[in-house]
Amino acid sequence: MLRPKIPTNPLPTGIVTGTARSDVPAVPHQTPAAPAPTAPARPTVQLTPGAVVAVIGGGTAVVLVVGAVLVSMLLAVAVTAASLAISALVIRSLVASQNHR
């Protein structure tokens, strides 16, 4: 087992008393605090007409892209479902025709 050579929490060996200093004043001098500068409650955002048009254009572009992606995913699912249904009908008719022979 490892034991430290230097004690990590040394205990006092006797009564510890503070030393009296005569060069430190008893009550420190307090200066009056200057009032803190007040900041506006809410920063104002001023948009120019060009910035408003840019924000509207960007939002429209995002909506169009997301809509196109969703529609393409819907079409992909529909085409896959239709092809699986046709494949199932063909396989079913082939199995049924082999059973009749």
VOBA-1610 file (N, C-alpha, C; in pm, whole numbers, padded with zeros to 5 digits, always signed):
BEGIN
Met+00084-00117+00000Met+00000+00000+00000Met+00089+00124+00000Leu+00050+00223-00077Leu+00130+00343-00089Leu+00094+00442+00022Arg+00195+00500+00081Arg+00174+00600+00186Arg+00247+00727+00148Pro+00182+00841+00158Pro+00250+00965+00121Pro+00357+01000+00224Lys+00467+01060+00173Lys+00576+01101+00262Lys+00541+01232+00333Ile+00463+01318+00264Ile+00423+01446+00322Ile+00277+01434+00363Pro+00244+01473+00486Pro+00104+01462+00526Pro+00016+01552+00439Thr-00097+01499+00396Thr-00183+01575+00306Thr-00270+01674+00382Asn-00301+01650+00508Asn-00383+01739+00587Asn-00321+01753+00725Pro-00218+01837+00738Pro-00152+01845+00868Pro-00243+01911+00972Leu-00238+01861+01092Leu-00317+01913+01202Leu-00235+02017+01279Pro-00301+02120+01332Pro-00225+02217+01411Pro-00172+02152+01539Thr-00053+02194+01581Thr+00010+02134+01697Thr-00024+02205+01826Gly-00085+02318+01821Gly-00119+02392+01942Gly-00232+02489+01913Ile-00250+02586+02000Ile-00352+02687+01982Ile-00300+02789+01882Val-00380+02813+01780Val-00338+02904+01674Val-00400+03039+01704Thr-00318+03141+01714Thr-00368+03277+01739Thr-00314+03368+01631Gly-00389+03471+01599Gly-00346+03567+01498Gly-00254+03671+01559Thr-00175+03733+01475Thr-00086+03838+01522Thr-00154+03972+01504Ala-00137+04061+01598Ala-00197+04193+01591Ala-00108+04283+01508Arg-00169+04355+01415Arg-00092+04448+01331Arg-00142+04589+01359Ser-00051+04680+01379Ser-00091+04817+01410Ser-00095+04905+01286Asp-00041+04859+01171Asp-00037+04944+01053Asp-00164+04934+00967Val-00256+04842+00999Val-00379+04825+00921Val-00491+04895+00995Pro-00566+04987+00928Pro-00676+05054+00999Pro-00789+04955+01028Ala-00863+04982+01132Ala-00969+04892+01175Ala-01085+04892+01077Val-01123+05010+01025Val-01234+05020+00931Val-01179+05073+00801Pro-01190+04997+00692Pro-01137+05047+00565Pro-01224+05159+00510His-01161+05248+00437His-01232+05362+00379His-01314+05314+00261Gln-01445+05348+00259Gln-01533+05304+00152Gln-01565+05422+00062Thr-01551+05400-00068Thr-01585+05504-00163Thr-01726+05480-00214Pro-01800+05586-00240Pro-01936+05563-00291Pro-01931+05501-00430Ala-02020+05404-00452Ala-02022+05333-00580Ala-02090+05419-00685Ala-02028+05425-00802Ala-02087+05500-00913Ala-02203+05420-00971Pro-02308+05487-01014Pro-02420+05411-01071Pro-02377+05342-01200Ala-02425+05220-01215Ala-02390+05142-01334Ala-02463+05199-01454Pro-02398+05200-01570Pro-02466+05250-01689Pro-02579+05156-01728Thr-02691+05215-01762Thr-02806+05132-01795Thr-02802+05099-01944Ala-02822+04971-01972Ala-02827+04924-02110Ala-02972+04921-02155Pro-02996+04933-02284Pro-03135+04925-02331Pro-03192+04787-02297Ala-03320+04784-02265Ala-03384+04660-02222Ala-03379+04555-02331Arg-03396+04594-02457Arg-03395+04498-02566Arg-03328+04565-02685Pro-03230+04496-02744Pro-03165+04558-02859Pro-03262+04565-02977Thr-03257+04673-03048Thr-03348+04689-03161Thr-03281+04638-03287Val-03356+04563-03366Val-03306+04512-03493Val-03377+04588-03603Gln-03302+04655-03683Gln-03361+04733-03792Gln-03328+04664-03923Leu-03433+04622-03993Leu-03416+04555-04121Leu-03443+04653-04233Thr-03356+04650-04331Thr-03377+04731-04449Thr-03474+04658-04542Pro-03534+04727-04636Pro-03624+04658-04729Pro-03554+04546-04807Gly-03429+04565-04840Gly-03354+04460-04909Gly-03337+04336-04822Ala-03313+04356-04693Ala-03297+04243-04602Ala-03429+04168-04585Val-03540+04242-04582Val-03671+04177-04571Val-03699+04092-04693Val-03668+04145-04811Val-03688+04069-04935Val-03599+03946-04937Ala-03474+03959-04889Ala-03383+03845-04885Ala-03433+03738-04791Val-03485+03776-04675Val-03538+03678-04579Val-03659+03607-04637Ile-03748+03683-04702Ile-03867+03621-04762Ile-03826+03527-04875Gly-03732+03569-04956Gly-03685+03483-05066Gly-03619+03356-05015Gly-03538+03369-04911Gly-03474+03251-04853Gly-03574+03154-04794Gly-03675+03208-04725Gly-03779+03121-04668Gly-03858+03051-04776Thr-03888+03122-04884Thr-03961+03061-04994Thr-03879+02950-05058Ala-03750+02973-05075Ala-03663+02871-05134Ala-03657+02746-05046Val-03649+02766-04916Val-03644+02652-04824Val-03774+02572-04832Val-03888+02641-04835Val-04017+02573-04843Val-04028+02494-04973Leu-03983+02553-05084Leu-03991+02483-05212Leu-03901+02360-05216Val-03781+02371-05161Val-03689+02256-05161Val-03744+02144-05073Val-03790+02178-04953Val-03845+02075-04864Val-03969+02011-04926Gly-04054+02092-04988Gly-04172+02036-05054Gly-04136+01944-05167Ala-04036+01980-05248Ala-03993+01894-05358Ala-03938+01762-05308Val-03862+01767-05199Val-03806+01644-05143Val-03919+01554-05091Leu-04016+01612-05022Leu-04126+01532-04969Leu-04210+01471-05081Val-04238+01548-05186Val-04317+01495-05298Val-04241+01385-05370Ser-04111+01402-05387Ser-04034+01296-05454Ser-04030+01169-05371Met-04022+01183-05239Met-04026+01064-05153Met-04161+00995-05162Leu-04268+01073-05166Leu-04402+01016-05179Leu-04417+00943-05311Leu-04367+01001-05419Leu-04373+00935-05549Leu-04290+00807-05551Ala-04176+00809-05487Ala-04092+00689-05482Ala-04163+00576-05408Val-04229+00610-05298Val-04303+00508-05222Val-04419+00456-05305Ala-04488+00544-05375Ala-04603+00501-05456Ala-04558+00411-05570Val-04450+00445-05639Val-04401+00362-05749Val-04355+00227-05698Thr-04286+00225-05584Thr-04241+00098-05526Thr-04359+00010-05487Ala-04461+00069-05426Ala-04579-00009-05387Ala-04651-00064-05509Ala-04663+00016-05615Ala-04730-00031-05736Ala-04653-00145-05801Ser-04521-00132-05807Ser-04442-00239-05870Ser-04447-00367-05786Leu-04449-00355-05657Leu-04461-00474-05572Leu-04598-00539-05589Ala-04701-00459-05602Ala-04835-00514-05621Ala-04845-00587-05754Ile-04789-00530-05859Ile-04792-00596-05990Ile-04711-00724-05986Ser-04594-00720-05922Ser-04511-00842-05909Ser-04586-00950-05832Ala-04655-00913-05727Ala-04729-01012-05649Ala-04842-01073-05732Leu-04910-00992-05814Leu-05018-01046-05898Leu-04963-01141-06003Val-04849-01107-06063Val-04790-01195-06164Val-04747-01326-06103Ile-04681-01320-05988Ile-04636-01443-05921Ile-04756-01527-05880Arg-04862-01463-05833Arg-04982-01537-05792Arg-05048-01606-05911Ser-05053-01538-06024Ser-05115-01601-06141Ser-05028-01715-06195Leu-04896-01700-06188Leu-04808-01810-06232Leu-04822-01932-06142Val-04831-01911-06012Val-04848-02023-05919Val-04982-02089-05941Ala-05086-02009-05964Ala-05220-02066-05985Ala-05226-02142-06116Ser-05159-02095-06223Ser-05163-02166-06350Ser-05085-02297-06342Gln-04979-02303-06263Gln-04905-02428-06249Gln-04984-02530-06170Asn-05065-02487-06077Asn-05147-02580-05998Asn-05259-02640-06080His-05310-02571-06183His-05418-02622-06267His-05368-02724-06369Arg-05243-02722-06401Arg-05191-02817-06502Arg-05166-02948-06443
//
